[in-house]
Amino acid sequence: MKRQRLGDAILSRLLGQAPALNHYSVESVRTPMRDGVRLLGDHFAPHTDRPGGTVLIRTPYGRNLLTSALNGRMFAARGYHVLLQSVRGTFGSEGTFTPMAQEAADGLDTVAWLREQPWFDGRLATLGASYLGWTQWALMSEPPPELRAAVVYVAPHDFREATYGTGAFTLGDFLGWSDQIVHQEDGGLRRVLSMATAPRRLRPELDRLPLTGTARPVLGGKAPWFAEWAGHPDGDDPWWEPYRAGSALTAVDVPVLLIGGWQDLFLDQTLQQYTTLRDRGVDVALTVGPWTHLQVGLHAAGLVARESLAWLDQHLAGGAAARKSPVRVHRTGEKAWHELPEWPPPSEPATLHLRSGRRLTTIAPDGAEGVAEFRYDPADPTPSLGGRTLTGSMGVKDNRPLEARADVLVFSTDPLPTAVDVIGSPVLDLTLSVDNPYADVFVRLCDVDPHGRSHNFADQHRRLDPAVPAGEAQRLTLTLDPCFHRLLAGHRLRLQISGGAFPRFARNPGTGGAGLAASRHTVDVAASRLTLPVAVAPPSTIR
């Protein structure tokens, strides 16, 4: 007990939590599934006469000391029963791991087992980040009657959308994730070595074509799902059905806390979850910070723990209100938090025009502006730098090395006379033609400071329709990442246009089959424009 008290005291201090309220015990349990497979988990049982309910956490990443501390001990020390369960085929749980597709049935079977436990009082909440959030959406597709609340961090409800939503395979993230899963149960030094060598080991596999043959050597046949994902690009393919849990957004009616990051790869889905639940009248709260996917579990650990516990205390244990406002968002650029009644706040559209001389201005062209061109070569693909990724380069980066490449167009404003707050999703109406119908386009917005440092805050990738004949003008409407960003006075706004972002997105080989072929992109400058949702304020001219 002394060691438990000391550990809980240290954890409480690190996370900025009030001291633990009670002792608890931990017991290994095996939960039977309908097919006879048994899943291994840890039951954290609080020593109290008035438990707050039960928190279910289902994970493929093991139940190590850190996971146990943040997802088990913290809640058990404050009156909650916790079942921390390893999903099928991982860390002692029987069966074969099939990512995402297995979790709906196994989640329901786990709740059925909970109903039979003498310590379960009928009050259930779910909690967790990333894959742990996916397990929640899978369960909430058929919400059990015992469910009282959910806390979901940086998690998708539609894995097919996360994989192919831009039309191109999200290659770097899901190859890296698959490699992590293959090696995560390696012991000690082997695990450290696999992590340290991952960039070098994976690079040849990222370059390998065709895509469906990617990763067989590096994954050693231990991640068959990766080739299956790569081999099913068609969005209408019923094969993807087990990977889609969007029905949960219309089925669930319990209070849901959503936590995301402006540089998280699942940000768009987090905001879709919020909007759908809010529009249905569900009690939903939203917190979005200046984080990447991994930073939510590291830099934001204290904030996440405090908000999660407050949500459970209110909606599972019947305590005080958890929040002052439904929405709490961090404005990047300003580096400040804001409490809002809903997202997004009111805005007005501000139109910026692409002009000759690589300018971006609110002044519309009064004549021909000509064209801007670049050549994309899949043998030397435009690299990805930062952005909403899970692996490799991620988050906000200085984009000057990218902007110096010949295959990247940039259009910039003059220094802004006043601050401009972008609050929502910018939209680029882009008119271009390509001399090869097999081509992609990648666009990005950057905040350029007075020293010339160019920091990304929103982007979008699109695989073009190869049915459009070569040379024919295409008018694309590209909706960029949602953002809450302040461009300070004296800064410039910059628009990038390129033909890809590799290996974040699989390169377009330019052939529709074997081999590689370059493409020349021609942008009709006068026929293209950028629309920013900006805070309601007196208008100003951006030249």
Buried (B, 14 or more C-beta within 10 A) or exposed (E): EEEBEEBBEEBBEEBEBEEBBBBBEBEEBBBBBEEEBBBBBBBBBBBBEEBBBBBBBBBBBBBEEEBBBBBBBBBBBBBBBBBBBBBBBBBBBBBEBBBBBBBBBBBBBBBBBBEEBEEBEEBBBBBBBBBBBBBBBBBBBBBBEBBBBBBBBBBBBBBBBBBBBBBBBBBBBBBBBBBBBBBBEEEEEEEEEBBEEBEEBBEEBBEBBEBBEBBBEBBEEEBEBBBBBBBBBEEEEEBBEBBBBBEBBEEBBBBBBBBBBBBBBBBBBBBBBBBBBBEEEBBBBBBBBBBBBBBBBEBBBEBBBBBBBBBBBBBBBEBEEBBEEBBBBBBBBBEEEBEBEBBBBEBEEBBBBBBBEBBBBBEEBEEEBEBBEBEBBBEEBBBBBBBBBBBBBBBBBBBBEBBEBEBBBBBBBEBBEEBBBBBBBBBBBBBBBBBBBBBBBBBBBBBBBEEEBBBBBBBBBBBBEBEBEBEEEBEBEBBBBBBBBBBBEEBBBBBBBBBBBBBBBBBBBBEEEEEBBBBBBBBBBBBBBBBBBBBEEEEBEBB
